[in-house]
Amino acid sequence: MAKTATKNATGVPAAGWISAWFLFSAPIILWDASYCLMRPRSMRGGDLHWIWRPYSIYQDMDLVYGLKALEENDGFPSAQSFMNLVETALNLLYVYKTHVNPSPAAPIIGLSSAVMTISKTVLYWTQEYYCNFCAVGHNSVGLLLLWIILNGTWLVIPTFVILRLSKDITRSLSVAAGVKSQ
């Protein structure tokens, strides 16, 4: 017997890889946001640093995560982290509205979240460009892997999510328009 694809509430087959991405990325985003929101306790020397030990490297790589930004009371890391929490809530709501309690709103929720992800990442990168790479330009080693490739993931995968969900929404709207015209 052939396995049929799970369909969302609009009757369009749900893309399981989108839910997998949202579920995979949620703990990563939450870990990152909590690092920023828990500074200085999460930083090197802080009593909770053991939870974020890999950030010892990252707080020197990307100064937005480092001591200087904290001392200068730079609000960007915490503001971005707050937006990460909103984005993750939308990601998980998409999964819930796709698989647990199906709703025709699920693709719109997922699309909105993916647009947030790309917008935040582009903002982060363009901020670096316009300040002459003030937070990462000091690096001579590791920038490609630890900043460009890792952060680039948050551009590439959400782009595919947007393309897929836009196609699903367009298909659903076309079907609804056809039903209305009869």
C-alpha positions as a Python dict, from the first residue, in 0.01 Angstrom:
ca = {
    (1, 'M'): (0, 0, 0),
    (2, 'A'): (141, 342, -97),
    (3, 'K'): (200, 591, 181),
    (4, 'T'): (9, 913, 133),
    (5, 'A'): (152, 1249, 229),
    (6, 'T'): (15, 1421, 537),
    (7, 'K'): (-210, 1704, 427),
    (8, 'N'): (-253, 2029, 607),
    (9, 'A'): (-595, 2181, 674),
    (10, 'T'): (-599, 2337, 325),
    (11, 'G'): (-575, 1994, 162),
    (12, 'V'): (-222, 2064, 36),
    (13, 'P'): (36, 1797, 125),
    (14, 'A'): (241, 1925, 418),
    (15, 'A'): (617, 1944, 367),
    (16, 'G'): (756, 1736, 651),
    (17, 'W'): (1104, 1882, 604),
    (18, 'I'): (971, 2225, 708),
    (19, 'S'): (842, 2088, 1037),
    (20, 'A'): (1169, 1897, 1082),
    (21, 'W'): (1367, 2218, 1028),
    (22, 'F'): (1148, 2414, 1270),
    (23, 'L'): (1182, 2142, 1535),
    (24, 'F'): (1557, 2106, 1477),
    (25, 'S'): (1621, 2481, 1490),
    (26, 'A'): (1402, 2556, 1796),
    (27, 'P'): (1647, 2435, 2065),
    (28, 'I'): (1939, 2603, 1884),
    (29, 'I'): (1757, 2935, 1867),
    (30, 'L'): (1640, 2906, 2228),
    (31, 'W'): (1996, 2824, 2342),
    (32, 'D'): (2133, 3125, 2153),
    (33, 'A'): (1862, 3364, 2276),
    (34, 'S'): (1902, 3248, 2635),
    (35, 'Y'): (2279, 3310, 2613),
    (36, 'C'): (2216, 3675, 2522),
    (37, 'L'): (1934, 3726, 2769),
    (38, 'M'): (2129, 3568, 3057),
    (39, 'R'): (2447, 3777, 3011),
    (40, 'P'): (2673, 3821, 3208),
    (41, 'R'): (2593, 3496, 3389),
    (42, 'S'): (2610, 3302, 3060),
    (43, 'M'): (2945, 3449, 2961),
    (44, 'R'): (3296, 3322, 3029),
    (45, 'G'): (3346, 3359, 3406),
    (46, 'G'): (2971, 3355, 3477),
    (47, 'D'): (2820, 3096, 3709),
    (48, 'L'): (2600, 2956, 3428),
    (49, 'H'): (2867, 2963, 3157),
    (50, 'W'): (2894, 2582, 3160),
    (51, 'I'): (2561, 2571, 2971),
    (52, 'W'): (2703, 2791, 2693),
    (53, 'R'): (3068, 2677, 2697),
    (54, 'P'): (3103, 2693, 2313),
    (55, 'Y'): (3021, 3064, 2335),
    (56, 'S'): (3371, 3116, 2483),
    (57, 'I'): (3489, 3109, 2123),
    (58, 'Y'): (3189, 3292, 1983),
    (59, 'Q'): (3196, 3583, 2229),
    (60, 'D'): (3545, 3662, 2095),
    (61, 'M'): (3450, 3591, 1732),
    (62, 'D'): (3137, 3808, 1720),
    (63, 'L'): (3168, 4102, 1957),
    (64, 'V'): (2789, 4148, 1962),
    (65, 'Y'): (2798, 3843, 2191),
    (66, 'G'): (3098, 3967, 2385),
    (67, 'L'): (3179, 4166, 2694),
    (68, 'K'): (3221, 4498, 2512),
    (69, 'A'): (2860, 4495, 2385),
    (70, 'L'): (2738, 4411, 2734),
    (71, 'E'): (2947, 4685, 2898),
    (72, 'E'): (2830, 4941, 2639),
    (73, 'N'): (2470, 4840, 2710),
    (74, 'D'): (2420, 4753, 2342),
    (75, 'G'): (2053, 4660, 2315),
    (76, 'F'): (2082, 4482, 1980),
    (77, 'P'): (2175, 4136, 2114),
    (78, 'S'): (1882, 4127, 2357),
    (79, 'A'): (1640, 4278, 2104),
    (80, 'Q'): (1744, 4023, 1844),
    (81, 'S'): (1711, 3747, 2105),
    (82, 'F'): (1359, 3861, 2189),
    (83, 'M'): (1271, 3841, 1818),
    (84, 'N'): (1429, 3493, 1811),
    (85, 'L'): (1182, 3388, 2082),
    (86, 'V'): (888, 3522, 1878),
    (87, 'E'): (1020, 3346, 1568),
    (88, 'T'): (1059, 3016, 1755),
    (89, 'A'): (708, 3043, 1899),
    (90, 'L'): (577, 3086, 1543),
    (91, 'N'): (786, 2789, 1424),
    (92, 'L'): (638, 2567, 1693),
    (93, 'L'): (288, 2703, 1631),
    (94, 'Y'): (331, 2609, 1263),
    (95, 'V'): (423, 2252, 1362),
    (96, 'Y'): (127, 2235, 1600),
    (97, 'K'): (-117, 2378, 1343),
    (98, 'T'): (17, 2143, 1076),
    (99, 'H'): (37, 1813, 1264),
    (100, 'V'): (-153, 1830, 1594),
    (101, 'N'): (-448, 2062, 1540),
    (102, 'P'): (-455, 2126, 1162),
    (103, 'S'): (-549, 2477, 1055),
    (104, 'P'): (-556, 2653, 718),
    (105, 'A'): (-352, 2927, 889),
    (106, 'A'): (-47, 2699, 930),
    (107, 'P'): (122, 2792, 600),
    (108, 'I'): (77, 3164, 673),
    (109, 'I'): (227, 3118, 1020),
    (110, 'G'): (525, 2926, 878),
    (111, 'L'): (574, 3180, 600),
    (112, 'S'): (566, 3467, 850),
    (113, 'S'): (822, 3297, 1068),
    (114, 'A'): (1057, 3223, 777),
    (115, 'V'): (1031, 3586, 660),
    (116, 'M'): (1122, 3694, 1016),
    (117, 'T'): (1425, 3466, 1012),
    (118, 'I'): (1555, 3603, 685),
    (119, 'S'): (1479, 3963, 781),
    (120, 'K'): (1663, 3935, 1112),
    (121, 'T'): (1962, 3767, 949),
    (122, 'V'): (1981, 4024, 670),
    (123, 'L'): (1956, 4300, 931),
    (124, 'Y'): (2240, 4141, 1128),
    (125, 'W'): (2460, 4111, 817),
    (126, 'T'): (2383, 4458, 681),
    (127, 'Q'): (2448, 4611, 1022),
    (128, 'E'): (2795, 4455, 1003),
    (129, 'Y'): (2845, 4590, 652),
    (130, 'Y'): (2740, 4945, 743),
    (131, 'C'): (2960, 4959, 1054),
    (132, 'N'): (3259, 4835, 851),
    (133, 'F'): (3243, 4489, 1013),
    (134, 'C'): (3281, 4639, 1360),
    (135, 'A'): (3185, 4320, 1545),
    (136, 'V'): (3347, 4051, 1330),
    (137, 'G'): (3612, 4229, 1119),
    (138, 'H'): (3889, 4165, 1371),
    (139, 'N'): (3888, 3790, 1292),
    (140, 'S'): (4156, 3638, 1075),
    (141, 'V'): (4068, 3273, 1133),
    (142, 'G'): (3734, 3100, 1171),
    (143, 'L'): (3515, 3377, 1028),
    (144, 'L'): (3413, 3171, 725),
    (145, 'L'): (3297, 2869, 926),
    (146, 'L'): (3185, 3023, 1254),
    (147, 'W'): (3011, 3334, 1120),
    (148, 'I'): (2943, 3324, 746),
    (149, 'I'): (2850, 2957, 697),
    (150, 'L'): (2666, 2910, 1028),
    (151, 'N'): (2472, 3236, 994),
    (152, 'G'): (2420, 3173, 622),
    (153, 'T'): (2217, 2865, 711),
    (154, 'W'): (1954, 3105, 850),
    (155, 'L'): (1928, 3258, 502),
    (156, 'V'): (1935, 2948, 282),
    (157, 'I'): (1691, 2712, 454),
    (158, 'P'): (1426, 2978, 532),
    (159, 'T'): (1443, 3083, 164),
    (160, 'F'): (1339, 2731, 67),
    (161, 'V'): (1068, 2737, 336),
    (162, 'I'): (933, 3063, 192),
    (163, 'L'): (934, 2927, -163),
    (164, 'R'): (752, 2609, -61),
    (165, 'L'): (492, 2775, 163),
    (166, 'S'): (431, 3053, -91),
    (167, 'K'): (361, 2785, -350),
    (168, 'D'): (124, 2605, -109),
    (169, 'I'): (-61, 2926, -21),
    (170, 'T'): (-91, 3024, -387),
    (171, 'R'): (-227, 2679, -471),
    (172, 'S'): (-483, 2703, -190),
    (173, 'L'): (-589, 3052, -298),
    (174, 'S'): (-627, 2934, -658),
    (175, 'V'): (-848, 2647, -548),
    (176, 'A'): (-1056, 2880, -330),
    (177, 'A'): (-1094, 3128, -618),
    (178, 'G'): (-1210, 2849, -845),
    (179, 'V'): (-1467, 2731, -591),
    (180, 'K'): (-1600, 3083, -542),
    (181, 'S'): (-1645, 3144, -915),
    (182, 'Q'): (-1875, 2842, -959),
}
